[in-house]
C-alpha cells in the first residue's frame, strides 16, 4: 500500500499489525504502531478505526502495568468516539475494557 502511495485504510492496517505484534509477544512494538496509527488518524482524517485504536492503546498500557489513569482515559475516549459514530460493537468493546480497568482499581 505504501509503495503504491495509498493511504486508504492506513489506520486499520496499522491496528491489525499492532494486534499481530501482541500475539507475537512484542507489546512495545505494538504500542509504537498504535501511536503511529493514531497519528495517521489526525493526519489523514481517517477516523473509522479510531475508537478501536484508542481501546487497543489502553489495553497495551494496562498490560504493561503503566499509568492506569491514562489507560482508563483511552477506554473512555474509545467509547465516546464509537458512540458518536454509532459503532455499537466498538462502543460495547470499549465499555467492557473500561469496566475491567475500573474493577481492577
Secondary structure, DSSP 8 states (H G I E B T S, - for coil): -TTTT--TTHHHHHHHHHHHHHHTT-HHHHHHHHHHHHHHHHHH---TTHHHHHHHHHHHHHHTT--HHHHHHHHHHHHHHHHHHT-HHHHHHHHHHHHHHHHH-
